[in-house]
Amino acid sequence: PLPNAVIWSTIPITIFGYCFMLNTQINHLTDQCSNASDSNFLKHQVVTAQNFGCESWLYFLFSGGLNYQIEHHLFPFLNHCHLPKIAPMVKQICKKHRVPYNT
């Protein structure tokens, strides 16, 4: 029936959209990130993103790995399951080059 089809298609899309919006905006709309900029492309990717909840498997699961937003921006084609593994290396490189690593 049409009413059931509408309900079962609209509710999941709405829930997914809300979760996606929450996960992506929490990483970009912070004081450190929203007004940051750099002429170097890679530095710009780092300073305009922020990781959150990296110590929690629940945040990782809920966000689909997007809680590692800095690594996601630097390596957009890397599968999200690898982002926690490369995060310490990215953080170390940022420290070496004095680039803020927002967490």
N, C-alpha and C positions, 0 to 999 in steps of 0.2 A: 504494500500500500504506500501511496505517496507520502502521507504524514510521517510514517516510520522512516522512509528513505531520507526525508528532509532532516529529521531529528538525528539519525545515525550518520549523516554526512556533515551537518552543521556543527554539532557539539564537538566532535574530535578536532575539526579544523579550528574552531574557536579556542579550544584548550591548547592545541599546538601553537597557534599564533601568539597567544598570551605568554606561554612559556618561552618561545623563541624571542619575543620582544624583551621579556624580563632578563633573559640571559645575555642578550647582546647589548642592551642599553646599560646594564650595571657595569659593563667593562669600559664604556666610553664616556659616560656622563659624570665624570668625577672632576674635582677641581684640578687635579694633576694632569688629566688627559684632555679635557674638553677644549682648552685653549693652547695646548702644546702644538709645536710644529718644528720641523727641521727640514732644511733643503736636501739633506741626504735621505734617499728613499728608505733605506733600512733603519736608520735612526728614527725617522718619522714613524715607521711602523711600531717601533718600541715605545716611543714617548706618548703616542696617542692611544695606547691600549693598556689594560690593567688586568692582571690575573687575580682571581679570587677563589677562596676555598680549595686551594691546591692540596691541602693536607687531608681532604675529605673525599672518600670514594663516592659518597652520596652526591656531592656537588658535581663530581666528574660524570657520574651516571646521569644525573638530572639534566646537565647541560650538554651532554654528548661530547664532552671534552673541551667545550668552548670556554671553560673556566681557565684554560691555558691560552688566553687570548693573545698574548705577546708572541708565543711560539706559533700559534695559528696564523697570525699576520705575517710572520717571517717565512713560514713554510706552509702555505695554504693547501698544497697538494699532499702533504704528509698525513697519513691516517691518524686520527685522534688518539689511538691507543699508544702511539709513540711520543706524544707531546710531553708526558711526565718524564720520560727518559732523557729528553734533550733539554728540558728546562734548566737543570743545574749548569749545563755547558753554556747556554744562552746567558744565564745570569752572570757567570764568570766572565764571559766576553764583554758584557755590558759594563761590569765593574772595571775591567782592564781599560776600557775606552771612555770611562766616566760618562756613561749613558744611563740615565735613571731607569731602573727596572721596577715598575709599579706593581706592588702586591697589596 
